[in-house]
Amino acid sequence: MATIASPQTAPARKGNARFFAVMAFAMSAIIVAGFSLQLAMGRSSFAAPVAYHIHGVTFMGWVALYLAQHVSAARGNWTLHVRLGKLAYVWIAAMVATGCAIMITVARRTGGPFFFDVNEFLISNVALLLCFGGLAYWALQRQRYTGWHRRLMLVAMAMLTGPGLGRLLPLPLMIPHAWTTTIVLTFAFPLIGMIADLRRDRRIHAAYWWGTGIYAASFIVSMLLANSVWGIAITEAVIAGTPGAERPMQAYLPADFTP
């Protein structure tokens, strides 16, 4: 997220940096809260295959890097900001790689959470992870244009709040719309950014339209593919002969489920 400030007045640049820092902490808090709640309730533990740990360290490391970048920007420490930002190029690639690997691992191991369709969990998840990577890299390429850089990165980060939100919501009670509900709620963060733009500048920056539009299009296409004949066939091929193939393709409530 290396940023070279665009020609703005110092107060405006500092005010914008403060807003994006607050948004960064809000999104990061939701991610951490979601996983912490499940751990505290005994629904997850550290007794998991190594792939889970690699994934967790990589994604939580990104949260730390994202926060560090926004704190350094809010404080005007651009030298540190640029140095830390160089890590993002490598980190994003690692996130996409480990993220895709864990989706396949989970699908084969358990079929994914019971309140999600297996095909939606696998295909839409991977598609949105690729979308995240694309938007984040685009944000890096626009680093000389602070307005584009910050907003594209905000949209990309909003996509990662899905797992955190999903762990805070009563998703079993939202079947068969649990997956869609989780993703739709993540759009709240770009929407807040748009409202902030309107209040501050009386217009919405084009980066939000492009970033949010690409995110929405990616989600819609991923769902169409996931629920197509090809999507179901791909899912069946991925989980064939594994424990994940033993559960229903559609979301369901286990016999021993209690609210």
SULKALIN-V717009 format. One line per field, one symbol per residue. phi: phi as a letter, one per 20 degrees, with the letter a starting at -180 (. if undefined). psi: psi as a letter, one per 30 degrees, with the letter a starting at -180 (. if undefined). burial: + if it has 16 or more other C-alpha atoms within 10 Angstrom, else -. A space follows every 50 residues. Layout:
BEGIN
phi->???
psi->???
burial->???
END
This chain:
BEGIN
phi->.gcdfffcfgffffffffffffffffffffffffffffffemebbeecgg gfffffffffffgfffffffffffemefffgfffffffgfffffffffff ffffffgffcnngfedffffgffffffffffggffffffffdffdgffgf fffffffgfefggfffedeefgedgedffffffgfffffffffffffffe dmbdfgfffffffffffffffffffgeegfffffffffegmdgffeeffe fbdggefcg
psi->hkkjkljlleeeeeeeeeefeeeeeeeeeeeeeeeeeeeeggfllfille eeeeeeeeefeeeeeeeeeeeeeefgifeeeeeefffeeeeeeeeeeeee eeeeeeeeefglkfgkkeeeeeeeeeeeeeeeeeeeeeeefgffjeeeee eeeeeeeefffeeeeefflieffgkggeeeeeeefffeeeeeeeeeeeee fglkkfeeeeeeeeeeeeeeeeeeeegleeeeeeeeeegkglfffflkel klklegkk.
burial->+++++-------+--+++-++-+++-++-+++++++-------------- -+--++-++--++-++++++++++-+-+--++-++--+--++-+++-+++ -+++++++-+++-+++++++++++++++++++++++++++-+++++++++ ++++++++++++++++++--++--++-++++++--++-++--++-++--- ---++-++-+++-+++-++--++++++---++-+++-++----++---+- ++-------
END
